[in-house]
Amino acid sequence: MIKEYPKEDIKVIWDMSKCTHSANCARGLPTVFKPKEKPWIQTENDTRENIIAQVNKCPSGALAIKFT
Ligand code: SF4
């Protein structure tokens, strides 16, 4: 399952089937990536730039950025 979380001119894409639950995202940007909450990605809580930087550190490729 693939989910999308919009932020200004981008969308954070999360592919659940690729996620290895390493929690890198939750450690790196805990205000945005909150595995215990719904929605678990809360793009309103940090800047577009910080979110893009963290998405690019996802080790499995489960997270991606789509420019809209
Ligand atoms: S960093 Fe990527 S692989 Fe790790 S929990 Fe987050 S989305 Fe899943």
Backbone and ligand atoms as CSV (ligand in chain L), in Angstrom:
chain,resi,resn,atom,element,x,y,z
A,1,MET,N,N,0.845,-1.200,0.000
A,1,MET,CA,C,0.000,0.000,0.000
A,1,MET,C,C,0.883,1.254,0.000
A,2,ILE,N,N,0.521,2.207,-0.829
A,2,ILE,CA,C,1.280,3.454,-0.927
A,2,ILE,C,C,0.400,4.606,-0.440
A,3,LYS,N,N,0.969,5.415,0.454
A,3,LYS,CA,C,0.215,6.559,0.960
A,3,LYS,C,C,0.946,7.854,0.636
A,4,GLU,N,N,0.176,8.929,0.541
A,4,GLU,CA,C,0.740,10.233,0.192
A,4,GLU,C,C,0.367,11.269,1.250
A,5,TYR,N,N,1.360,12.112,1.570
A,5,TYR,CA,C,1.159,13.144,2.600
A,5,TYR,C,C,1.618,14.476,2.019
A,6,PRO,N,N,0.698,15.377,1.686
A,6,PRO,CA,C,1.069,16.622,1.009
A,6,PRO,C,C,1.745,17.645,1.925
A,7,LYS,N,N,2.611,18.458,1.315
A,7,LYS,CA,C,3.265,19.586,1.990
A,7,LYS,C,C,3.616,20.611,0.919
A,8,GLU,N,N,2.935,21.740,0.903
A,8,GLU,CA,C,3.197,22.785,-0.097
A,8,GLU,C,C,3.238,22.173,-1.504
A,9,ASP,N,N,4.388,22.284,-2.198
A,9,ASP,CA,C,4.451,21.774,-3.574
A,9,ASP,C,C,5.033,20.365,-3.661
A,10,ILE,N,N,5.080,19.666,-2.543
A,10,ILE,CA,C,5.591,18.285,-2.569
A,10,ILE,C,C,4.582,17.343,-1.927
A,11,LYS,N,N,4.803,16.055,-2.153
A,11,LYS,CA,C,4.089,15.025,-1.401
A,11,LYS,C,C,5.125,14.047,-0.879
A,12,VAL,N,N,5.000,13.666,0.374
A,12,VAL,CA,C,5.809,12.574,0.897
A,12,VAL,C,C,5.072,11.280,0.545
A,13,ILE,N,N,5.778,10.392,-0.138
A,13,ILE,CA,C,5.209,9.109,-0.534
A,13,ILE,C,C,5.776,8.035,0.382
A,14,TRP,N,N,4.911,7.209,0.910
A,14,TRP,CA,C,5.373,6.106,1.779
A,14,TRP,C,C,4.843,4.790,1.239
A,15,ASP,N,N,5.771,3.897,0.909
A,15,ASP,CA,C,5.412,2.576,0.403
A,15,ASP,C,C,5.572,1.580,1.557
A,16,MET,N,N,4.462,1.244,2.127
A,16,MET,CA,C,4.456,0.377,3.316
A,16,MET,C,C,5.186,-0.946,3.063
A,17,SER,N,N,5.065,-1.469,1.853
A,17,SER,CA,C,5.656,-2.789,1.581
A,17,SER,C,C,7.187,-2.749,1.594
A,18,LYS,N,N,7.773,-1.555,1.410
A,18,LYS,CA,C,9.239,-1.445,1.420
A,18,LYS,C,C,9.790,-1.079,2.800
A,19,CYS,N,N,8.945,-0.599,3.681
A,19,CYS,CA,C,9.408,-0.083,4.980
A,19,CYS,C,C,9.922,-1.220,5.856
A,20,THR,N,N,11.157,-1.046,6.344
A,20,THR,CA,C,11.765,-2.056,7.201
A,20,THR,C,C,11.655,-1.672,8.677
A,21,HIS,N,N,10.939,-0.609,8.966
A,21,HIS,CA,C,10.680,-0.159,10.345
A,21,HIS,C,C,11.973,0.087,11.117
A,22,SER,N,N,12.943,0.633,10.396
A,22,SER,CA,C,14.223,0.948,11.024
A,22,SER,C,C,14.107,2.123,11.983
A,23,ALA,N,N,13.059,2.920,11.817
A,23,ALA,CA,C,12.784,4.085,12.667
A,23,ALA,C,C,13.787,5.211,12.495
A,24,ASN,N,N,14.606,5.171,11.445
A,24,ASN,CA,C,15.492,6.306,11.157
A,24,ASN,C,C,14.699,7.599,11.074
A,25,CYS,N,N,13.568,7.546,10.407
A,25,CYS,CA,C,12.772,8.753,10.205
A,25,CYS,C,C,12.259,9.301,11.540
A,26,ALA,N,N,11.773,8.420,12.401
A,26,ALA,CA,C,11.230,8.859,13.684
A,26,ALA,C,C,12.320,9.410,14.603
A,27,ARG,N,N,13.524,8.873,14.481
A,27,ARG,CA,C,14.640,9.390,15.283
A,27,ARG,C,C,15.135,10.716,14.729
A,28,GLY,N,N,15.163,10.826,13.413
A,28,GLY,CA,C,15.721,12.015,12.790
A,28,GLY,C,C,14.804,13.220,12.831
A,29,LEU,N,N,13.498,12.966,12.709
A,29,LEU,CA,C,12.532,14.073,12.667
A,29,LEU,C,C,11.265,13.635,13.430
A,30,PRO,N,N,11.376,13.558,14.750
A,30,PRO,CA,C,10.281,12.968,15.537
A,30,PRO,C,C,8.990,13.778,15.564
A,31,THR,N,N,9.062,15.055,15.202
A,31,THR,CA,C,7.816,15.834,15.175
A,31,THR,C,C,6.965,15.517,13.947
A,32,VAL,N,N,7.599,14.976,12.928
A,32,VAL,CA,C,6.890,14.677,11.671
A,32,VAL,C,C,6.560,13.188,11.549
A,33,PHE,N,N,7.537,12.339,11.868
A,33,PHE,CA,C,7.353,10.892,11.708
A,33,PHE,C,C,7.007,10.279,13.062
A,34,LYS,N,N,5.731,9.944,13.224
A,34,LYS,CA,C,5.229,9.466,14.521
A,34,LYS,C,C,4.515,8.132,14.319
A,35,PRO,N,N,5.271,7.044,14.392
A,35,PRO,CA,C,4.694,5.734,14.056
A,35,PRO,C,C,3.479,5.340,14.893
A,36,LYS,N,N,3.305,5.930,16.057
A,36,LYS,CA,C,2.174,5.521,16.911
A,36,LYS,C,C,0.938,6.379,16.716
A,37,GLU,N,N,1.010,7.368,15.811
A,37,GLU,CA,C,-0.135,8.270,15.632
A,37,GLU,C,C,-0.735,8.125,14.243
A,38,LYS,N,N,-1.902,8.690,14.082
A,38,LYS,CA,C,-2.564,8.691,12.771
A,38,LYS,C,C,-2.954,10.102,12.414
A,39,PRO,N,N,-2.576,10.631,11.245
A,39,PRO,CA,C,-1.657,9.970,10.324
A,39,PRO,C,C,-0.257,9.920,10.915
A,40,TRP,N,N,0.517,8.931,10.525
A,40,TRP,CA,C,1.824,8.774,11.182
A,40,TRP,C,C,2.858,9.745,10.628
A,41,ILE,N,N,2.604,10.320,9.437
A,41,ILE,CA,C,3.471,11.377,8.918
A,41,ILE,C,C,2.704,12.691,8.984
A,42,GLN,N,N,3.227,13.638,9.785
A,42,GLN,CA,C,2.529,14.910,10.020
A,42,GLN,C,C,3.368,16.044,9.428
A,43,THR,N,N,3.141,16.303,8.151
A,43,THR,CA,C,4.004,17.231,7.407
A,43,THR,C,C,3.879,18.683,7.867
A,44,GLU,N,N,2.852,18.993,8.632
A,44,GLU,CA,C,2.679,20.374,9.093
A,44,GLU,C,C,3.670,20.754,10.190
A,45,ASN,N,N,4.400,19.782,10.725
A,45,ASN,CA,C,5.218,20.046,11.912
A,45,ASN,C,C,6.675,20.398,11.655
A,46,ASP,N,N,7.074,20.508,10.402
A,46,ASP,CA,C,8.445,20.986,10.125
A,46,ASP,C,C,8.487,21.556,8.711
A,47,THR,N,N,9.633,22.053,8.328
A,47,THR,CA,C,9.739,22.716,7.031
A,47,THR,C,C,9.852,21.697,5.903
A,48,ARG,N,N,9.492,22.158,4.734
A,48,ARG,CA,C,9.618,21.367,3.507
A,48,ARG,C,C,11.054,20.852,3.349
A,49,GLU,N,N,12.035,21.732,3.601
A,49,GLU,CA,C,13.439,21.368,3.404
A,49,GLU,C,C,13.869,20.267,4.382
A,50,ASN,N,N,13.482,20.410,5.640
A,50,ASN,CA,C,13.861,19.392,6.632
A,50,ASN,C,C,13.195,18.049,6.320
A,51,ILE,N,N,11.975,18.097,5.836
A,51,ILE,CA,C,11.262,16.861,5.502
A,51,ILE,C,C,11.939,16.174,4.311
A,52,ILE,N,N,12.294,16.939,3.286
A,52,ILE,CA,C,12.967,16.354,2.118
A,52,ILE,C,C,14.285,15.712,2.554
A,53,ALA,N,N,15.042,16.413,3.398
A,53,ALA,CA,C,16.333,15.884,3.847
A,53,ALA,C,C,16.155,14.564,4.591
A,54,GLN,N,N,15.151,14.480,5.430
A,54,GLN,CA,C,14.933,13.250,6.196
A,54,GLN,C,C,14.433,12.117,5.295
A,55,VAL,N,N,13.546,12.431,4.395
A,55,VAL,CA,C,13.038,11.410,3.464
A,55,VAL,C,C,14.200,10.788,2.688
A,56,ASN,N,N,15.174,11.611,2.311
A,56,ASN,CA,C,16.307,11.111,1.535
A,56,ASN,C,C,17.232,10.212,2.346
A,57,LYS,N,N,17.028,10.148,3.659
A,57,LYS,CA,C,17.853,9.260,4.498
A,57,LYS,C,C,17.180,7.915,4.772
A,58,CYS,N,N,16.016,7.700,4.250
A,58,CYS,CA,C,15.323,6.424,4.482
A,58,CYS,C,C,16.126,5.292,3.838
A,59,PRO,N,N,16.567,4.312,4.632
A,59,PRO,CA,C,17.480,3.295,4.092
A,59,PRO,C,C,16.826,2.300,3.134
A,60,SER,N,N,15.534,2.153,3.192
A,60,SER,CA,C,14.872,1.108,2.386
A,60,SER,C,C,14.281,1.629,1.093
A,61,GLY,N,N,14.195,2.957,0.970
A,61,GLY,CA,C,13.508,3.511,-0.194
A,61,GLY,C,C,12.003,3.551,-0.021
A,62,ALA,N,N,11.522,3.285,1.185
A,62,ALA,CA,C,10.069,3.333,1.428
A,62,ALA,C,C,9.533,4.752,1.328
A,63,LEU,N,N,10.373,5.728,1.698
A,63,LEU,CA,C,9.958,7.134,1.621
A,63,LEU,C,C,10.506,7.755,0.341
A,64,ALA,N,N,9.699,8.590,-0.270
A,64,ALA,CA,C,10.130,9.304,-1.470
A,64,ALA,C,C,9.408,10.640,-1.506
A,65,ILE,N,N,9.959,11.552,-2.303
A,65,ILE,CA,C,9.332,12.868,-2.495
A,65,ILE,C,C,8.797,12.956,-3.914
A,66,LYS,N,N,7.566,13.412,-4.030
A,66,LYS,CA,C,6.990,13.696,-5.348
A,66,LYS,C,C,6.758,15.200,-5.422
A,67,PHE,N,N,7.258,15.827,-6.479
A,67,PHE,CA,C,7.037,17.268,-6.658
A,67,PHE,C,C,5.756,17.455,-7.446
A,68,THR,N,N,4.862,18.272,-6.941
A,68,THR,CA,C,3.523,18.365,-7.534
A,68,THR,C,C,3.388,19.626,-8.378
L,1,SF4,S1,S,13.235,5.412,7.715
L,1,SF4,FE1,FE,12.160,4.425,6.008
L,1,SF4,S2,S,12.356,2.227,6.423
L,1,SF4,FE2,FE,12.802,3.300,8.332
L,1,SF4,S3,S,10.821,3.403,9.424
L,1,SF4,FE3,FE,11.048,5.295,8.251
L,1,SF4,S4,S,9.999,4.848,6.343
L,1,SF4,FE4,FE,10.387,2.885,7.273
